[in-house]
Amino acid sequence: MEISSVRCLVARSGEMLGMYTLDLTFIDGAPHAVFEWEAGDDGESTPTYTTPLDTRFLERLPPGGEVSFQYRMSVEDPRPAS
C-alpha cells in the first residue's frame, strides 16, 4: 500500500479544527485521507478511520516537500467523538 501525505482543513461535528497533515492512500483506486491506523497481528497496518477525497480538489504539490498533496476542501474527521 503506497502512503503519501495530504494537507487539508479538518472539521469535527461541524466545528473547524484547523489544517492538518494526514496520510493519503488509495483504497479501491480512490484517494482517502487516513485519520487512524490499526496494527495487525502480521505487523501490517490497516487504515481504520478514513474519509474519501474528491480528485477534483486534490492537488499534487511540487516534489521535495514534506507534503505530497493539498486538498482544497474541508474534510470531516470520521472518528467517534470522545
RALIN-V762654 format. One record per run of one state. SS is the DSSP state (H for helix, E for strand, L for the rest). FROM is the first residue (numbers start at 1). LEN is the number of residues. If there is no record, write none. Layout:
ss=SS from=FROM len=LEN
ss=SS from=FROM len=LEN
This chain:
ss=L from=1 len=3
ss=E from=4 len=9
ss=L from=13 len=2
ss=E from=15 len=13
ss=L from=28 len=2
ss=E from=30 len=10
ss=L from=40 len=5
ss=E from=45 len=8
ss=L from=53 len=2
ss=H from=55 len=3
ss=E from=58 len=3
ss=L from=61 len=8
ss=E from=69 len=8
ss=L from=77 len=6
